[in-house]
């Protein structure tokens, strides 16, 4: 099966790493930053950073020929788990409104030291 690198307009890694990769029906992302689309600056608010993450992930899914319905798991790397959980719930339920059909989600605490409060990775599976 051929591997396909997924590049998107809203952000690119500084190193030779694609935003995501698809092999057959499996899609996985590299670390996704909360940068403003098209730049490297990071907004101050957690809510804006979350909006940016969902913008980037949406573009990766589209670039891989997938939709939010194909999402299997999202992992969020957060500096403050208590603040990030409720801040994520609104955008999460917008994309995954059916409580009987939501992907897995995990918040992992990481040390912070700058404006980045949250980043993420994901896995998705597309049935052709």
HELIX and SHEET records of a PDB file:
HELIX    1   1 UNK A   46  UNK A   63  1                                  18    
HELIX    2   2 UNK A   68  UNK A   70  5                                   3    
HELIX    3   3 UNK A   81  UNK A   95  1                                  15    
SHEET    1   A 6 UNK A   3  UNK A   6  0                                        
SHEET    2   A 6 UNK A  20  UNK A  23 -1                                        
SHEET    3   A 6 UNK A  26  UNK A  29 -1                                        
SHEET    4   A 6 UNK A 118  UNK A 125 -1                                        
SHEET    5   A 6 UNK A  71  UNK A  78 -1                                        
SHEET    6   A 6 UNK A 104  UNK A 109  1                                        
END                                                                             
